[in-house]
């Protein structure tokens, strides 16, 4: 059996993109099971701005240019 510590270590070895896919997969599984997702803590403004900028940059890479 795999322990949570082993899963966490394996997750750390994943690329950021793979970690995002894993997060979405787990969230979808929890929702399908009727489990509510935990509330996200409020992040400092500068961290939210950086996070949004990263998301927007990722969207530009995947969205075809007009």
PyMOL Python script that loads the backbone (N, CA, C, O; Angstrom):
from pymol import cmd

cmd.read_pdbstr("""\
ATOM      1  N   UNK A   1       0.838  -1.175   0.000  1.00  0.00           N
ATOM      2  CA  UNK A   1       0.000   0.000   0.000  1.00  0.00           C
ATOM      3  C   UNK A   1       0.887   1.243   0.000  1.00  0.00           C
ATOM      4  O   UNK A   1       1.947   1.265   0.625  1.00  0.00           O
ATOM      5  N   UNK A   2       0.444   2.254  -0.696  1.00  0.00           N
ATOM      6  CA  UNK A   2       1.183   3.512  -0.783  1.00  0.00           C
ATOM      7  C   UNK A   2       0.720   4.431   0.338  1.00  0.00           C
ATOM      8  O   UNK A   2      -0.476   4.552   0.603  1.00  0.00           O
ATOM      9  N   UNK A   3       1.674   5.073   0.990  1.00  0.00           N
ATOM     10  CA  UNK A   3       1.330   5.990   2.077  1.00  0.00           C
ATOM     11  C   UNK A   3       1.128   7.400   1.532  1.00  0.00           C
ATOM     12  O   UNK A   3       1.553   7.716   0.421  1.00  0.00           O
ATOM     13  N   UNK A   4       0.479   8.232   2.321  1.00  0.00           N
ATOM     14  CA  UNK A   4       0.290   9.628   1.932  1.00  0.00           C
ATOM     15  C   UNK A   4       1.638  10.313   1.739  1.00  0.00           C
ATOM     16  O   UNK A   4       1.789  11.124   0.825  1.00  0.00           O
ATOM     17  N   UNK A   5       2.605  10.006   2.571  1.00  0.00           N
ATOM     18  CA  UNK A   5       3.940  10.601   2.432  1.00  0.00           C
ATOM     19  C   UNK A   5       4.565  10.237   1.089  1.00  0.00           C
ATOM     20  O   UNK A   5       5.223  11.071   0.467  1.00  0.00           O
ATOM     21  N   UNK A   6       4.368   9.001   0.636  1.00  0.00           N
ATOM     22  CA  UNK A   6       4.904   8.587  -0.666  1.00  0.00           C
ATOM     23  C   UNK A   6       4.183   9.318  -1.801  1.00  0.00           C
ATOM     24  O   UNK A   6       4.801   9.712  -2.790  1.00  0.00           O
ATOM     25  N   UNK A   7       2.885   9.491  -1.647  1.00  0.00           N
ATOM     26  CA  UNK A   7       2.120  10.219  -2.664  1.00  0.00           C
ATOM     27  C   UNK A   7       2.567  11.673  -2.714  1.00  0.00           C
ATOM     28  O   UNK A   7       2.728  12.240  -3.795  1.00  0.00           O
ATOM     29  N   UNK A   8       2.767  12.277  -1.547  1.00  0.00           N
ATOM     30  CA  UNK A   8       3.233  13.665  -1.500  1.00  0.00           C
ATOM     31  C   UNK A   8       4.600  13.801  -2.156  1.00  0.00           C
ATOM     32  O   UNK A   8       4.834  14.758  -2.895  1.00  0.00           O
ATOM     33  N   UNK A   9       5.504  12.866  -1.901  1.00  0.00           N
ATOM     34  CA  UNK A   9       6.838  12.908  -2.505  1.00  0.00           C
ATOM     35  C   UNK A   9       6.747  12.759  -4.022  1.00  0.00           C
ATOM     36  O   UNK A   9       7.451  13.448  -4.760  1.00  0.00           O
ATOM     37  N   UNK A  10       5.887  11.866  -4.480  1.00  0.00           N
ATOM     38  CA  UNK A  10       5.707  11.676  -5.920  1.00  0.00           C
ATOM     39  C   UNK A  10       5.112  12.937  -6.550  1.00  0.00           C
ATOM     40  O   UNK A  10       5.479  13.312  -7.664  1.00  0.00           O
ATOM     41  N   UNK A  11       4.208  13.576  -5.845  1.00  0.00           N
ATOM     42  CA  UNK A  11       3.590  14.805  -6.350  1.00  0.00           C
ATOM     43  C   UNK A  11       4.629  15.911  -6.482  1.00  0.00           C
ATOM     44  O   UNK A  11       4.601  16.675  -7.447  1.00  0.00           O
ATOM     45  N   UNK A  12       5.539  16.001  -5.527  1.00  0.00           N
ATOM     46  CA  UNK A  12       6.602  17.006  -5.599  1.00  0.00           C
ATOM     47  C   UNK A  12       7.476  16.816  -6.834  1.00  0.00           C
ATOM     48  O   UNK A  12       8.056  17.778  -7.336  1.00  0.00           O
ATOM     49  N   UNK A  13       7.576  15.589  -7.323  1.00  0.00           N
ATOM     50  CA  UNK A  13       8.410  15.305  -8.489  1.00  0.00           C
ATOM     51  C   UNK A  13       7.710  15.653  -9.802  1.00  0.00           C
ATOM     52  O   UNK A  13       8.348  15.672 -10.854  1.00  0.00           O
ATOM     53  N   UNK A  14       6.409  15.926  -9.752  1.00  0.00           N
ATOM     54  CA  UNK A  14       5.662  16.244 -10.969  1.00  0.00           C
ATOM     55  C   UNK A  14       5.931  17.670 -11.422  1.00  0.00           C
ATOM     56  O   UNK A  14       6.301  18.533 -10.627  1.00  0.00           O
ATOM     57  N   UNK A  15       5.739  17.897 -12.707  1.00  0.00           N
ATOM     58  CA  UNK A  15       5.827  19.266 -13.229  1.00  0.00           C
ATOM     59  C   UNK A  15       4.627  20.059 -12.709  1.00  0.00           C
ATOM     60  O   UNK A  15       3.646  19.482 -12.239  1.00  0.00           O
ATOM     61  N   UNK A  16       4.716  21.367 -12.798  1.00  0.00           N
ATOM     62  CA  UNK A  16       3.602  22.222 -12.355  1.00  0.00           C
ATOM     63  C   UNK A  16       2.331  21.888 -13.123  1.00  0.00           C
ATOM     64  O   UNK A  16       1.243  21.866 -12.548  1.00  0.00           O
ATOM     65  N   UNK A  17       2.464  21.631 -14.399  1.00  0.00           N
ATOM     66  CA  UNK A  17       1.306  21.286 -15.228  1.00  0.00           C
ATOM     67  C   UNK A  17       0.666  19.981 -14.760  1.00  0.00           C
ATOM     68  O   UNK A  17      -0.557  19.889 -14.657  1.00  0.00           O
ATOM     69  N   UNK A  18       1.482  18.984 -14.481  1.00  0.00           N
ATOM     70  CA  UNK A  18       0.956  17.706 -14.001  1.00  0.00           C
ATOM     71  C   UNK A  18       0.335  17.852 -12.616  1.00  0.00           C
ATOM     72  O   UNK A  18      -0.660  17.194 -12.310  1.00  0.00           O
ATOM     73  N   UNK A  19       0.915  18.710 -11.776  1.00  0.00           N
ATOM     74  CA  UNK A  19       0.329  18.954 -10.467  1.00  0.00           C
ATOM     75  C   UNK A  19      -1.048  19.601 -10.608  1.00  0.00           C
ATOM     76  O   UNK A  19      -1.969  19.270  -9.861  1.00  0.00           O
ATOM     77  N   UNK A  20      -1.191  20.517 -11.558  1.00  0.00           N
ATOM     78  CA  UNK A  20      -2.489  21.148 -11.798  1.00  0.00           C
ATOM     79  C   UNK A  20      -3.509  20.111 -12.257  1.00  0.00           C
ATOM     80  O   UNK A  20      -4.651  20.111 -11.797  1.00  0.00           O
ATOM     81  N   UNK A  21      -3.099  19.235 -13.159  1.00  0.00           N
ATOM     82  CA  UNK A  21      -4.000  18.183 -13.637  1.00  0.00           C
ATOM     83  C   UNK A  21      -4.421  17.273 -12.492  1.00  0.00           C
ATOM     84  O   UNK A  21      -5.584  16.880 -12.403  1.00  0.00           O
ATOM     85  N   UNK A  22      -3.486  16.941 -11.621  1.00  0.00           N
ATOM     86  CA  UNK A  22      -3.796  16.107 -10.469  1.00  0.00           C
ATOM     87  C   UNK A  22      -4.785  16.806  -9.545  1.00  0.00           C
ATOM     88  O   UNK A  22      -5.730  16.186  -9.058  1.00  0.00           O
ATOM     89  N   UNK A  23      -4.569  18.079  -9.308  1.00  0.00           N
ATOM     90  CA  UNK A  23      -5.467  18.845  -8.455  1.00  0.00           C
ATOM     91  C   UNK A  23      -6.889  18.847  -9.022  1.00  0.00           C
ATOM     92  O   UNK A  23      -7.853  18.641  -8.285  1.00  0.00           O
ATOM     93  N   UNK A  24      -7.016  19.079 -10.314  1.00  0.00           N
ATOM     94  CA  UNK A  24      -8.339  19.080 -10.947  1.00  0.00           C
ATOM     95  C   UNK A  24      -8.983  17.696 -10.876  1.00  0.00           C
ATOM     96  O   UNK A  24     -10.186  17.578 -10.647  1.00  0.00           O
ATOM     97  N   UNK A  25      -8.190  16.664 -11.070  1.00  0.00           N
ATOM     98  CA  UNK A  25      -8.689  15.290 -10.988  1.00  0.00           C
ATOM     99  C   UNK A  25      -9.232  14.998  -9.587  1.00  0.00           C
ATOM    100  O   UNK A  25     -10.329  14.462  -9.435  1.00  0.00           O
ATOM    101  N   UNK A  26      -8.450  15.359  -8.570  1.00  0.00           N
ATOM    102  CA  UNK A  26      -8.876  15.099  -7.194  1.00  0.00           C
ATOM    103  C   UNK A  26     -10.118  15.913  -6.837  1.00  0.00           C
ATOM    104  O   UNK A  26     -11.022  15.403  -6.175  1.00  0.00           O
ATOM    105  N   UNK A  27     -10.169  17.161  -7.266  1.00  0.00           N
ATOM    106  CA  UNK A  27     -11.336  17.990  -6.983  1.00  0.00           C
ATOM    107  C   UNK A  27     -12.583  17.406  -7.638  1.00  0.00           C
ATOM    108  O   UNK A  27     -13.650  17.383  -7.025  1.00  0.00           O
ATOM    109  N   UNK A  28     -12.458  16.935  -8.876  1.00  0.00           N
ATOM    110  CA  UNK A  28     -13.601  16.331  -9.569  1.00  0.00           C
ATOM    111  C   UNK A  28     -14.061  15.060  -8.862  1.00  0.00           C
ATOM    112  O   UNK A  28     -15.261  14.815  -8.743  1.00  0.00           O
ATOM    113  N   UNK A  29     -13.117  14.256  -8.397  1.00  0.00           N
ATOM    114  CA  UNK A  29     -13.481  13.022  -7.665  1.00  0.00           C
ATOM    115  C   UNK A  29     -14.204  13.342  -6.369  1.00  0.00           C
ATOM    116  O   UNK A  29     -15.191  12.692  -6.024  1.00  0.00           O
ATOM    117  N   UNK A  30     -13.715  14.343  -5.653  1.00  0.00           N
ATOM    118  CA  UNK A  30     -14.368  14.722  -4.403  1.00  0.00           C
ATOM    119  C   UNK A  30     -15.786  15.222  -4.652  1.00  0.00           C
ATOM    120  O   UNK A  30     -16.713  14.870  -3.922  1.00  0.00           O
ATOM    121  N   UNK A  31     -15.950  16.042  -5.682  1.00  0.00           N
ATOM    122  CA  UNK A  31     -17.282  16.545  -6.005  1.00  0.00           C
ATOM    123  C   UNK A  31     -18.207  15.405  -6.416  1.00  0.00           C
ATOM    124  O   UNK A  31     -19.374  15.393  -6.024  1.00  0.00           O
ATOM    125  N   UNK A  32     -17.713  14.453  -7.195  1.00  0.00           N
ATOM    126  CA  UNK A  32     -18.523  13.322  -7.637  1.00  0.00           C
ATOM    127  C   UNK A  32     -18.969  12.468  -6.452  1.00  0.00           C
ATOM    128  O   UNK A  32     -20.028  11.842  -6.494  1.00  0.00           O
ATOM    129  N   UNK A  33     -18.166  12.446  -5.409  1.00  0.00           N
ATOM    130  CA  UNK A  33     -18.502  11.685  -4.202  1.00  0.00           C
ATOM    131  C   UNK A  33     -19.396  12.488  -3.255  1.00  0.00           C
ATOM    132  O   UNK A  33     -19.801  11.992  -2.204  1.00  0.00           O
ATOM    133  N   UNK A  34     -19.697  13.719  -3.629  1.00  0.00           N
ATOM    134  CA  UNK A  34     -20.536  14.554  -2.790  1.00  0.00           C
ATOM    135  C   UNK A  34     -19.802  15.206  -1.647  1.00  0.00           C
ATOM    136  O   UNK A  34     -20.421  15.752  -0.734  1.00  0.00           O
ATOM    137  N   UNK A  35     -18.483  15.154  -1.691  1.00  0.00           N
ATOM    138  CA  UNK A  35     -17.672  15.769  -0.638  1.00  0.00           C
ATOM    139  C   UNK A  35     -17.473  17.241  -0.973  1.00  0.00           C
ATOM    140  O   UNK A  35     -17.147  17.592  -2.107  1.00  0.00           O
ATOM    141  N   UNK A  36     -17.670  18.086   0.011  1.00  0.00           N
ATOM    142  CA  UNK A  36     -17.447  19.507  -0.251  1.00  0.00           C
ATOM    143  C   UNK A  36     -15.950  19.792  -0.247  1.00  0.00           C
ATOM    144  O   UNK A  36     -15.185  19.191   0.508  1.00  0.00           O
ATOM    145  N   UNK A  37     -15.560  20.705  -1.093  1.00  0.00           N
ATOM    146  CA  UNK A  37     -14.154  21.086  -1.172  1.00  0.00           C
ATOM    147  C   UNK A  37     -13.827  22.054  -0.037  1.00  0.00           C
ATOM    148  O   UNK A  37     -14.681  22.844   0.367  1.00  0.00           O
ATOM    149  N   UNK A  38     -12.610  21.999   0.474  1.00  0.00           N
ATOM    150  CA  UNK A  38     -12.251  22.906   1.566  1.00  0.00           C
ATOM    151  C   UNK A  38     -12.208  24.353   1.080  1.00  0.00           C
ATOM    152  O   UNK A  38     -11.919  24.626  -0.085  1.00  0.00           O
ATOM    153  N   UNK A  39     -12.499  25.254   1.981  1.00  0.00           N
ATOM    154  CA  UNK A  39     -12.388  26.681   1.669  1.00  0.00           C
ATOM    155  C   UNK A  39     -10.915  27.024   1.484  1.00  0.00           C
ATOM    156  O   UNK A  39     -10.059  26.565   2.240  1.00  0.00           O
ATOM    157  N   UNK A  40     -10.636  27.827   0.483  1.00  0.00           N
ATOM    158  CA  UNK A  40      -9.262  28.276   0.270  1.00  0.00           C
ATOM    159  C   UNK A  40      -8.990  29.476   1.160  1.00  0.00           C
ATOM    160  O   UNK A  40      -9.833  30.366   1.270  1.00  0.00           O
ATOM    161  N   UNK A  41      -7.845  29.514   1.787  1.00  0.00           N
ATOM    162  CA  UNK A  41      -7.524  30.682   2.617  1.00  0.00           C
ATOM    163  C   UNK A  41      -7.289  31.901   1.725  1.00  0.00           C
ATOM    164  O   UNK A  41      -6.855  31.775   0.580  1.00  0.00           O
ATOM    165  N   UNK A  42      -7.577  33.059   2.260  1.00  0.00           N
ATOM    166  CA  UNK A  42      -7.295  34.276   1.508  1.00  0.00           C
ATOM    167  C   UNK A  42      -5.787  34.460   1.425  1.00  0.00           C
ATOM    168  O   UNK A  42      -5.073  34.376   2.424  1.00  0.00           O
ATOM    169  N   UNK A  43      -5.330  34.710   0.225  1.00  0.00           N
ATOM    170  CA  UNK A  43      -3.898  34.897   0.004  1.00  0.00           C
ATOM    171  C   UNK A  43      -3.582  36.388   0.003  1.00  0.00           C
ATOM    172  O   UNK A  43      -4.450  37.207  -0.298  1.00  0.00           O
ATOM    173  N   UNK A  44      -2.357  36.737   0.334  1.00  0.00           N
ATOM    174  CA  UNK A  44      -1.975  38.147   0.239  1.00  0.00           C
ATOM    175  C   UNK A  44      -2.172  38.653  -1.197  1.00  0.00           C
ATOM    176  O   UNK A  44      -2.039  37.895  -2.158  1.00  0.00           O
ATOM    177  N   UNK A  45      -2.486  39.925  -1.319  1.00  0.00           N
ATOM    178  CA  UNK A  45      -2.788  40.505  -2.630  1.00  0.00           C
ATOM    179  C   UNK A  45      -1.692  40.217  -3.655  1.00  0.00           C
ATOM    180  O   UNK A  45      -1.997  39.820  -4.780  1.00  0.00           O
ATOM    181  N   UNK A  46      -0.420  40.409  -3.287  1.00  0.00           N
ATOM    182  CA  UNK A  46       0.664  40.219  -4.261  1.00  0.00           C
ATOM    183  C   UNK A  46       0.728  38.767  -4.741  1.00  0.00           C
ATOM    184  O   UNK A  46       1.062  38.511  -5.898  1.00  0.00           O
ATOM    185  N   UNK A  47       0.413  37.829  -3.865  1.00  0.00           N
ATOM    186  CA  UNK A  47       0.417  36.427  -4.277  1.00  0.00           C
ATOM    187  C   UNK A  47      -0.737  36.138  -5.229  1.00  0.00           C
ATOM    188  O   UNK A  47      -0.580  35.377  -6.184  1.00  0.00           O
ATOM    189  N   UNK A  48      -1.910  36.750  -4.970  1.00  0.00           N
ATOM    190  CA  UNK A  48      -3.050  36.569  -5.879  1.00  0.00           C
ATOM    191  C   UNK A  48      -2.747  37.172  -7.242  1.00  0.00           C
ATOM    192  O   UNK A  48      -3.087  36.581  -8.267  1.00  0.00           O
ATOM    193  N   UNK A  49      -2.116  38.337  -7.268  1.00  0.00           N
ATOM    194  CA  UNK A  49      -1.769  38.991  -8.528  1.00  0.00           C
ATOM    195  C   UNK A  49      -0.789  38.123  -9.312  1.00  0.00           C
ATOM    196  O   UNK A  49      -0.952  37.939 -10.519  1.00  0.00           O
ATOM    197  N   UNK A  50       0.224  37.590  -8.638  1.00  0.00           N
ATOM    198  CA  UNK A  50       1.196  36.716  -9.302  1.00  0.00           C
ATOM    199  C   UNK A  50       0.510  35.462  -9.843  1.00  0.00           C
ATOM    200  O   UNK A  50       0.788  35.023 -10.959  1.00  0.00           O
ATOM    201  N   UNK A  51      -0.383  34.895  -9.045  1.00  0.00           N
ATOM    202  CA  UNK A  51      -1.093  33.680  -9.438  1.00  0.00           C
ATOM    203  C   UNK A  51      -1.958  33.946 -10.676  1.00  0.00           C
ATOM    204  O   UNK A  51      -1.979  33.139 -11.606  1.00  0.00           O
ATOM    205  N   UNK A  52      -2.661  35.065 -10.683  1.00  0.00           N
ATOM    206  CA  UNK A  52      -3.494  35.420 -11.835  1.00  0.00           C
ATOM    207  C   UNK A  52      -2.629  35.629 -13.086  1.00  0.00           C
ATOM    208  O   UNK A  52      -3.006  35.207 -14.180  1.00  0.00           O
ATOM    209  N   UNK A  53      -1.485  36.273 -12.926  1.00  0.00           N
ATOM    210  CA  UNK A  53      -0.589  36.499 -14.060  1.00  0.00           C
ATOM    211  C   UNK A  53      -0.097  35.172 -14.625  1.00  0.00           C
ATOM    212  O   UNK A  53      -0.004  35.014 -15.843  1.00  0.00           O
ATOM    213  N   UNK A  54       0.220  34.217 -13.751  1.00  0.00           N
ATOM    214  CA  UNK A  54       0.650  32.898 -14.215  1.00  0.00           C
ATOM    215  C   UNK A  54      -0.471  32.201 -14.972  1.00  0.00           C
ATOM    216  O   UNK A  54      -0.231  31.594 -16.016  1.00  0.00           O
ATOM    217  N   UNK A  55      -1.694  32.283 -14.455  1.00  0.00           N
ATOM    218  CA  UNK A  55      -2.838  31.668 -15.131  1.00  0.00           C
ATOM    219  C   UNK A  55      -3.066  32.284 -16.506  1.00  0.00           C
ATOM    220  O   UNK A  55      -3.299  31.573 -17.483  1.00  0.00           O
ATOM    221  N   UNK A  56      -2.996  33.611 -16.573  1.00  0.00           N
ATOM    222  CA  UNK A  56      -3.204  34.291 -17.849  1.00  0.00           C
ATOM    223  C   UNK A  56      -2.114  33.925 -18.855  1.00  0.00           C
ATOM    224  O   UNK A  56      -2.400  33.748 -20.039  1.00  0.00           O
ATOM    225  N   UNK A  57      -0.875  33.810 -18.397  1.00  0.00           N
ATOM    226  CA  UNK A  57       0.225  33.412 -19.283  1.00  0.00           C
ATOM    227  C   UNK A  57       0.006  31.994 -19.798  1.00  0.00           C
ATOM    228  O   UNK A  57       0.257  31.708 -20.969  1.00  0.00           O
ATOM    229  N   UNK A  58      -0.461  31.111 -18.925  1.00  0.00           N
ATOM    230  CA  UNK A  58      -0.735  29.727 -19.340  1.00  0.00           C
ATOM    231  C   UNK A  58      -1.865  29.696 -20.371  1.00  0.00           C
ATOM    232  O   UNK A  58      -1.802  28.941 -21.341  1.00  0.00           O
ATOM    233  N   UNK A  59      -2.886  30.507 -20.164  1.00  0.00           N
ATOM    234  CA  UNK A  59      -3.999  30.544 -21.131  1.00  0.00           C
ATOM    235  C   UNK A  59      -3.508  31.037 -22.486  1.00  0.00           C
ATOM    236  O   UNK A  59      -3.927  30.512 -23.517  1.00  0.00           O
ATOM    237  N   UNK A  60      -2.633  32.031 -22.506  1.00  0.00           N
ATOM    238  CA  UNK A  60      -2.116  32.538 -23.784  1.00  0.00           C
ATOM    239  C   UNK A  60      -1.334  31.443 -24.525  1.00  0.00           C
ATOM    240  O   UNK A  60      -1.361  31.392 -25.754  1.00  0.00           O
ATOM    241  N   UNK A  61      -0.636  30.565 -23.784  1.00  0.00           N
ATOM    242  CA  UNK A  61       0.120  29.505 -24.431  1.00  0.00           C
ATOM    243  C   UNK A  61      -0.804  28.475 -25.079  1.00  0.00           C
ATOM    244  O   UNK A  61      -0.466  27.899 -26.112  1.00  0.00           O
ATOM    245  N   UNK A  62      -1.972  28.244 -24.472  1.00  0.00           N
ATOM    246  CA  UNK A  62      -2.887  27.219 -24.972  1.00  0.00           C
ATOM    247  C   UNK A  62      -3.922  27.774 -25.960  1.00  0.00           C
ATOM    248  O   UNK A  62      -4.463  27.023 -26.771  1.00  0.00           O
ATOM    249  N   UNK A  63      -4.191  29.041 -25.899  1.00  0.00           N
ATOM    250  CA  UNK A  63      -5.196  29.639 -26.767  1.00  0.00           C
ATOM    251  C   UNK A  63      -4.523  30.111 -28.052  1.00  0.00           C
ATOM    252  O   UNK A  63      -3.502  30.797 -27.994  1.00  0.00           O
ATOM    253  N   UNK A  64      -5.073  29.757 -29.203  1.00  0.00           N
ATOM    254  CA  UNK A  64      -4.467  30.213 -30.461  1.00  0.00           C
ATOM    255  C   UNK A  64      -4.547  31.733 -30.570  1.00  0.00           C
ATOM    256  O   UNK A  64      -5.521  32.345 -30.132  1.00  0.00           O
ATOM    257  N   UNK A  65      -3.523  32.330 -31.154  1.00  0.00           N
ATOM    258  CA  UNK A  65      -3.531  33.784 -31.306  1.00  0.00           C
ATOM    259  C   UNK A  65      -4.511  34.187 -32.397  1.00  0.00           C
ATOM    260  O   UNK A  65      -4.717  33.451 -33.362  1.00  0.00           O
ATOM    261  N   UNK A  66      -5.112  35.357 -32.239  1.00  0.00           N
ATOM    262  CA  UNK A  66      -6.114  35.833 -33.203  1.00  0.00           C
ATOM    263  C   UNK A  66      -5.483  36.564 -34.336  1.00  0.00           C
ATOM    264  O   UNK A  66      -6.182  37.031 -35.236  1.00  0.00           O
TER     265      UNK A  66
END
""", "prot")
cmd.dss("prot")
cmd.show_as("cartoon", "prot")
cmd.util.cbc("prot")
cmd.orient("prot")
